Amino acid sequence: MVDKSAAPRGTDPVVGAQLAGLAGSLLVCGVGELEQLYSARSAREFDALRTALHARFETVATPPDLLERALRLQRDLAHHHGCGTASRSPIS
């Protein structure tokens, strides 16, 4: 899976070579696509980023219940394991 930490660094020669070596085996899911496209500053940039993302990586479907399950797990962590306590910065 490709996430926002790797894909934008594809223009770096070292990272680009590593990504090229993994060509055909890297995927992006719907959540990853949302994460990538969040940084677009205009409609034109959004469209260009999305086109580039789909050209470089195969997109895999996100199971419909995935986000709901992730939110339930995150809630359980927050309520039972102190997620968001003083040791962590709150999400703003």
N, C-alpha and C positions, 0 to 999 in steps of 0.2 A: 504494500500500500504506500502510495506517495502522499505525503502531507505537506503542509505549508512550509515546514522547515527545510525540505529538500528541493522541491520543484523550482522555487525562485532562484536557487543557487546553481541551477543548471548552466548558467552562462559562465560560472567559474570553471577554469580549465580542469582542475582536479575533480570537482564534483561532477562536471559535465561528462568527463571520461568514465567515472564510476556509474553514472546513470546510463550512459551509452552501453556499458558492459552488461547492464541489466535489462537492456531493451527487450521488449516482448514479455518480460516477466513482471513488470510493474503495473499496478492497477490503481485506479482512483475510484472511490465510492461517492455517493451523493453528499455525505457529510464533508468529505474531503474537498469536493468540488465547491460546496458552499464556503468552506474555509478559504479556499484559494481565491474565490471571486469576491469575497468581502472587501478586499483591499482595492478593488477597482474604483477609480476616481471619476469615471464618466461612463456613459452608455457605450461609447466607442471602445474604451479600454476594457469594459466588461465583456463585450462581444469578442474582442481580440484575444483576451485571456482565455475565454471559454473555448474558442476555436483552437488555440494553441494547446490547451489542456487535452482536448479530445483528439487532436492530431498526434500527441506524444504518448498518451496513455489510454489503455482500454478502460472503459467505465463499467463498473460492476453494480448491479442493482443492490440497493439497501433493503434488507427485509423490512416489511411494513411495521413490525412491532419493535424494531431495534431502538428507536429513540424513546419510545415509551418505557421499555425495559431499562435503558440507560438512566432515564430520569428517576425511575423507581429505585434503582441501585444507588444513585447519587443521594436521593432523599434518605434512604436507609443509612448511608454513611454519615450524612449530616446529623441525623437524629440519634444514632447509636455509637458513632465512632469519632465524634468531634470535628467533622469536616467544617472548615471555616473558623476554627478556634484561633486563639491569639498567635499561634505559631504560623498561621497562613494569612496572607493578605486577602481581604474580601474582594469579591468580584464587583467591579464598578460599572 
